[in-house]
Amino acid sequence: MTGFTGALLSQGFMQHAAIAALLAAVGCGVIGSFVVARRISYLAGGIAHSVLGGMGLAYFLGRAPFPGALGAALVAALVIGLVTRRARQHEDIMISAVWAVGMAAGVMFISQTPGYSVDLMSYLFGNVLMVPRSDLYLMGALDAVVLLVVLGFHKQLIAVAFDEEFAGLRGIPVTFFYMLLLCMIALTVVVVVKLVGLILVIALLTLPAAIAGRFVRTLVPMMVLASALAAVLSFGGLALSYGPDWPAGATITLVTGAAYFATLGLPRLRRG
């Protein structure tokens, strides 16, 4: 732990990793709470895994992967959202198709990139120790958008998340806010991908919120507690991975998973 603290104070790449963990924790806490409350983790997983297609296309075209990831996530969110609203009986098939096709397209684009030298593992499992300053600015901007949208439309989003029929009776445009929620999930996925990668993103997006949901009853406290838990668990994973040189993203996910399973043995303390 002493070595990790020293590196955090003196090494720029560790400072970037710590900031990335904090930025990812904000999105995980806020949007992850909606995902858990509405029970759409599989849908969020489909959006997350489609991101590789956008990254692969961006690399193939000689562009930065971050904008490609963002575009692919938003397109996947809109496609899945439209299909699930109009043909619910095919919802699981569409999510599986977007999930598989997105990843396959990404692998294909990357493999055909001239002078191919991309470390595919860093996208699948994260490489938080190599996050540049420019990506931190983008992550911060995406977090700001998510927070502004949730603050501006929190009543509508909460109504849609918990009871669509009641929201519709109150005159809330349910489809619009459902699609908006999926787009916020897409933005959060892109932020979290930098921390733990595409394969593991769904764990960090849902598990801190699931833990928080065992101890609080309402959504806003759940968001706050989930964000704090995601930050603590991410820092814990970073610290644990530093000494033995373990993969940071995988270690963060294991720490988060261990915390979730540990709380299953505790009684529910649902307080506001």
N, C-alpha and C positions, 0 to 999 in steps of 0.2 A: 504493500500500500504506500510505503514511503517513496518507492521508486515511481509509482504512478503520480503521486502528488508533486514530486519534483519535476517530472516530465510535463505535467499540466501547467506548472508555473513557468517553465522555461522553453518548452517546445511549441512552435506555432501549429504544427499539425495536430497535436493533442488539444490545443485550445479550440481549433476549428471543429474537431470531433465533439468536444463538449458543447459548443454552441449548437452544432447540428442536432445533438441529442435533445437539448432544450427546445429547439424549434419543432422537432418531430413530436415531442411530448405534448405540446400545445394542441396540435392537430389531432393526435391520438385521443386526448382527453375530451375534446369538444365534439368532434365528429364520430369518434369511436363510441361515445355514449348514445348517439342516435342509432348507430349500426346495431348495437346490442339491444337497445330498447325496442327497435322495430324488427329485430331478428333477421337481418339481411346480410349476415356475414358471408354467405356463399355468393351473393350478388357482389359484394365488395371485393371478394376474391377474384371474381371474373374480371372486374375492372382492373384490379392490380396486375393480373398476369397478362392482360392485353398490352400493357405498357411496353413490353419487350419489342413488340412490332414497331412502335413508334421510334424507339431507340435504334433499332436495327436499320430502319429506313433513313433516319438522320445520319447515321454513320455511313451508310451506302452513298448518300448524297454529299458527304463531306461536311456535314453540319454538326453542331454541338448536340449531344444526346438529350439534354434536359428539355428543350422545347419540343423535341419529338415525343418524349415521354408524356409531356403535358397534353399535346394534341391527341395522342392515342388514347389517353385516359378519358378525356372529355368526349371523344367520339364513341368510345365503348360505353360510357355512362348514358349517353343519349340513345344509342341503339338499344341497349338492354332496357332502359326505361320505357321507350316507346313500345317495344314488343311486350314487356310485362304488363303494361297498361291495357293493351288491346287483345292479347291472347295469353291469359294467365295459365292456361293449360299447357303451354309450350315454354313456360318461363325457365324451367331447369335445363331444357335442351338448348335454348338460346344462350344462357349463361355459359354452359359447357362449351358451346361452339365458339363464342367470343374468346373464352379462356384459352382453348386449344389453338385456334387459328392465330390469335395474337402472338402467342409464344412461338409457334412454328414459323410464322412470317418473320419474326425477329431473328431467329436462328438462321433462316435462309438469307436474309439481307446481310447479316453480319458475315456469314461464310463467303458471300460473293463480293464483299467490299475489297476493292483493289488494295494490295499491300496489307492484307488482313493481319492485324496484330492486336486485336481487341481481347482483353481478358474477360471472357464471358462470365466466369465465376464471380467477378466483382459486381456484375449486374444482378445475377441470380441470388447471391448471398450477401451483397453489400460490401462496401469498402470505405467505411466512415473515416478511416485514418488518412484518406487521400482526398477529402472534400476541399476544393479550392475556395478562396474567399468569395469569388463571383457566385458560386452556387449557394453560399450562405445568404447572400443578398436575395437571390431568387426564392429560397426557402422562406425567408422572412416576409417577402412580398406575398407569397401564396398564403402564409399563415394570416397575414393582415386581411387579405380578401375574405378568408374563411370566417375570421372573427367579426368583421364588419357585417357580413351577410347574416350570420347567426344573431348578432345583436340587433340588427335592423328588422329581422323577420322571426324573432324567436317564438312569438306566440303562434304564428302560423305553422312554423316547422314542428313545434311540439305537438300541435293539434293533429297534423298530418302523421306524425310519427306514432301517436298513441291511438287515434280513433279517426280514420278517414271519413267514415260515414257521418259522424258528428261534425267534423270540419266542413264537409260539403253542405250540411244543413245550415251551418252558420254563414254560408256564402263564400267560404274560402276556396279559391281555385286549386283544388287538390292536385290535379295533374301537374300544374306549373310548379308548385312547391315540392312535389315529389321529384320532379326532374331537377329542380334546383338543389335538393338534398343530394341527389346522385352526383351532380357536378361538384359539390363540396367534398364528397367522398373521393372523387377523382383527384382534386387538388391535394387533398391530404395524403393520398396514396403516393403521389409524386414526391411530396416532402419526405415521407417515411422511407421510400425506396433508397434514398441516399444513406440511410442509417443501417438497415438490415437486409436490403435487397428485395427482389420480387417474390421469391419463394416464401420468405418469412414475414412479409409485410402484414399479412392478415393477423398474425399472432399479436404483434405490437399494437395494431389498430383496435383489437377487440378485448384482449385479456386484461389490460389495466381497467378498462371500463367495466368489464364483467366483475372484477374484484371490487371496484367501487360500488357497483350495484348491490352488493351483499350488505353494505353498511349504511347506505342512504336511500331515501325513498323517492326524492324528487330529482328532476333531471339536472338542474343547475348545480346543486352540490355534487352530484355525480360527475359532472364535467370537471369541476375544480379538483375533486379528489383523484379522478382518473388522470388528469394532467400531472398532478404532483407524484402519483405513483409511477407514471411512465418516465418522468424525469429521474426519480430515485433509482428505478430498476435499470434504466439505461446507463446511468453513471456507475451503478454497481456492476453491470456487465462489462463496461469499459475498464473499470479498475481490476476486475477479476481476470480479464483477458490479457492485461498488459504484461504481467510477470512471466507467465509461461508462453507468451506469444500465441495465444489462441485466436481464431477468427472472431473479431469483435462482434459482428452482426449475429453470428450463431450463439455466442456467449450471452449477449443481451437477451436473445429469444429464450435460451434455456433458463436464465435467471427469472425472466417474466413468467415462463411456464411453471417453474418451481413455485413461485409466489402464488400463482393461481391455484395450483393443486393443494398447496398448504392451507389456503383459506377455505377450501371445501370442507375441511374438518371443523371449521369454526361455526358457531351458531350465527344466524342472520341477525344483524343489529340494525334494522332499517329505521333510521332516524332521519328527519328532514334535513 
